[in-house]
Amino acid sequence: MSSGNKFERTLSSRSVSAQAYFDVIDAAIELRIVDLNVLQRATDYEMLKALQRTRISETDLLRLWRCIDQNTRVTAYGLLIGQRIAPATKGILASWVSQCETLGEALNVFIRHIRLMSDIEKFECRRVNDGIEIEHCLSGLQGYPDAFLERSLSALVAWAGHLSQTRIRPIEAHFRWQRPPHWKDYLPLFGDHLNFGTEKNILRLDSALLDRPLTSANPFLKTKLREQALDTLSALDASTPLWQQVSNEIARHIDDPNLSIISVCEKFGVTRQTLYRQLKSEGHTFSGLHDALRKVRAEHLADTQLTMETIADLLGFRDASACHKAYRRWFKMTFTHYRQQKKTQRSF
């Protein structure tokens, strides 16, 4: 059995915190986006709550979002869920972030330790001229409705405003999906400069926002929450198989053409031989995991209007020719035929 096939079958071992999962349910019910009875019938909501788990699998999360998407008449529900602020039910990461001194420190803590909340998403922040860009990416399964991504980006803006007690409005906002019918609902949250169908999901903000103080800052609580959070992360790492940790690292840098087993070894502080041996004991190889992750993302990118050159960059290929060959190997047809096939399937 190939490493790639094993990877695709066990990708659902990615997870989110139970708090993040049930927050979505609470918001959907409170905002009357979907009826609780519908959620109970279509998901394992009752069982998961009864088991009192601290983590929920990505498979369950995807099922939840698809259930909401298929059973709601509220078009902007992702934006509404994202803007719901519930301080009383903050998880460990949100509690830690709330005690930071500035918005910049809070953003750094959130980005570096997002695994406490989710293995599936990541944010990157970089300075660009006089501003900052925050990019949002998915590293897990595909097939989420656009509302899932709307929720993530709107929550980032809403929480930044809540913590700094000021209105946060991006200078520009870029979204990979096409302009939705409810695009005007984006304006109060993301500003007037909206761009849809772009290469990446990016919010561009004024860098001065990073210096905004947080009214809830408490150095003592921050230290205690940091210790608790790092202990939680250590326990999470200890319970996560090595292949999954390596997959997470690959996913974070999937668009880097210089990504290699050597760079990952440096990250984990082990030799190449040690990493190879431990991955082999779990039935995987580095190249197999890398290829399988590329394939998962390539399947989703074929659904966009992006050019092959852009897709090749996003998958970490050095040129479009190598990417073309990979599509033929993965899907037994050319990229053009594969994209047309997916388009035809969507029309039914």
Secondary structure, 3 states (H helix, E strand, C coil): CCHHHHHHHHHHHCEEEHHHHHHHHHHHHHCCCCCHHHHHHHCCHHHHHHHCCCEEEHHHHHHHHHHHHHHCCCCCHHHHHHHCCCHHHCCHHHHHHHCCCEHHHHHHHHHHCHHHCECCEEEEEEEECCEEEEEEEECCCCCCCHHHHHHHHHHHHHHHHHHHCCCCCCCEEEECCCCCCCHHHHHHHHCCCEEECCCCEEEEEEHHHHHCECCCCCHHHHHHHHHHHHHHHHHHHHCCCHHHHHHHHHHHCCCCCCCCHHHHHHHHCCCHHHHHHHHHHCCCCHHHHHHHHHHHHHHHHCCCCCCHHHHHHHCCCCCHHHHHHHHHHHHCCCHHHHHHHHHHHHCC
